[in-house]
Amino acid sequence: MKIDLISNASETRQKFTRKFCLTFDEYIKAYPDIIETYAKMGKVFGEEIFRKKFMWDKMSTYFSAISQTSAIEFLKGIDRDVLFMSEGEDFNGSCHLKLGGQLHKGFLARGNAKELAELIEYEWRESWKQAIQDQYFDCSLPEDLYVFDESMKCVLVFTHEGDGATMEEQMNHRYCKAYGVYHKENVQ
């Protein structure tokens, strides 16, 4: 897959964050039980903990859950390039793109939507197949990936979270979020 790194990553990331991520005050209003939940764990939910949360965990309530299958199908149906990025450079964890033997943390890139969908699907399944066998699969994509069009009218989020009791179930049920995306789960 041909992947082009985009030079204005910080500008686009800021625009994306302003448009889709809640501020601390908005988050508290949207999820009022969070303070009590942390208090039960003997912690105070404040701005420091909030800053350490994944972007997808801070996304506005306009996002809906979507199955990995529907997210992949939607992405495969796009006949053009899309933008994709990871968590920010200051985020701890596996949030880099491996490209040409180099790691790019906090990246913004462009690539063909269909090819990206195939790579996302392949790497997710292979990493879980290897994990089941107590082995490691070296992925080129980060575990949490934000895919969107340049106008930011459609966004797909692929998280590192699997939904299931067993590793096999988690392999087949990745937690994803969507904004501006038509998917079968929305049809009554």
N, C-alpha and C positions, 0 to 999 in steps of 0.2 A: 504494500500500500504506500502510495506517495503521500507524505505528510510534510506540510510547509509550516515552519514556525513563524508566528506573527510577531512583529517587533513592538507594537503598541499594546502589549499585554496589560500593563497597569491601567491604562485608560479604559480599555474594554472591560477589564475586571471591575473597576470602580463603577462603570455604567451598569453592569450586570448586578452588582451588589446593591446599588441604590434602587434598582428597579424591582429586584426579586427577594432580597433578604430583609427581614424585619430588624429594626433597631432594638436595642435592649428594652426600651419602654413599650414598644409595640409588641414585643415577644411576651412580656409580662402580662399585657392586656389580653393577648390571644391565648395564652396558656397560664391562667391564673393559679392553677394547682401546682405549678412547678416549684414555687417557694416552699409550700408545705411538703412536697415530695422530698426536696433536699433537706428540709428541717428534720424529717423522720430519719434521714441518714446521718444526722448530726452535722450537716453542712449548711452554709449560707449561700443561696444562689444569688450571686452578684455579677457585676460586669466582667470580672476576671474569668469566671466559669463560662459565661456567655461567649466571650471572645474565643474560647478554646473549642467551642462546639463546631461541628461540621457545617459548611454553608447550607447543605440540604436540610439540616436540622433547624436552621433559622429561616427557612423560606416561608414566604407569605402563605396564608391559608388559601390562596387562589390555586395552589398546586394540588393535584390529586394523585392518589396512589394509582399505579398502572402496573400491569404484569410485565415481567421481562419479555415475554413472548410478544405482547402488543407493542412494547417500546421498540423491539428489534424489527418487527413487521413495519411499523411506521417509518423507521429510519431507512429500511430497505426500499421503501416506496418513494423516497426523495431522489430525484434525478439531477442533483447538483452537489456542490461542496457545502459543507457545514463547518462551523467553528466548534472547537471543543477545548476544554481546559480542566485543570485540576484544582484542588484547594490552593490557597496562596502559598507563597514562598516561606512564610513564617510558620506554617502549619506543620506540626510534627507528624510523622507517619509516612506511609507509602503514597506520595502524591506527586510522583514524577513521571515523565515520559522518557522511555529509553529509545533513543534514536541515534543510529550510527555509532553505537558503542558509548554514547554519552548520556548522562542523566540530566534532564531539564525539569527543574522543580518550579512550580508556579507558572507553568507554560500556558500559552494560548497558541493553538494550531488550527490549520485548515486541512480538510481532507474530504474525499468522496464519501458521501453518506452511506451508500450501499457497502462499500469496502470497509468503512468504519464499523458498520453493524456486524458484518461478518467477523471482523477482528475482535470486537467486544464479546460476541457470542463464543467464539473459539477460545479466547483466553480465559473467560469465566469458567467454562466447562473444563478445560485442561487444568487450570489451577486447582479446581475441586477434585478432579480425578487423581491428581498427584497428592493432594492433601489426604485423601482417603487412604492412600498407600504410604502415608508418612513421608512423602517426597515433596520437593519444591519445584514449582514451575516458574521460570523467569519470564514475567510478563513485560510487554513494552508499554502497556497502558496502565495508568494508576487505578487503584481499586475504586475510587470515587471519581466519576467523570461527568462533566456538565457539557451537554451537546445542544447547540442552538443555531438558529439562522442569524444572519447579520442584522436583521431588523429586530431580533429578540422577540418575535411574535410567537415562536414555538420553542419550547425547552424540554429536553429529556434529561433526567438525572439518573445515572446508574450508580447505586451505592455499593458499598462493600458488604452490606447486610444481606444475609440469606434468610428466607422465611421457611422454617421447617424444623422438625424435631431431630432428624438425622442429617448427616452430611449429604447423603444422596438427595434428600428433599431440598436442602439449601442450595445445592448445585442447580436445581431446576426452578427455583423460586427466588430470584434476586429481587430485593426491594428497590423499586424505581418510582420516580415521581414525574409528573408531566404538567405542562402549562401550555395552553393553546393548541393542544394535540387532540385530534379526534381519535378515540379508541373505543373498542367494542364494549368495554366495561361501563361507558357512559350511556349506552343505548338501553332504554328500558324495554 
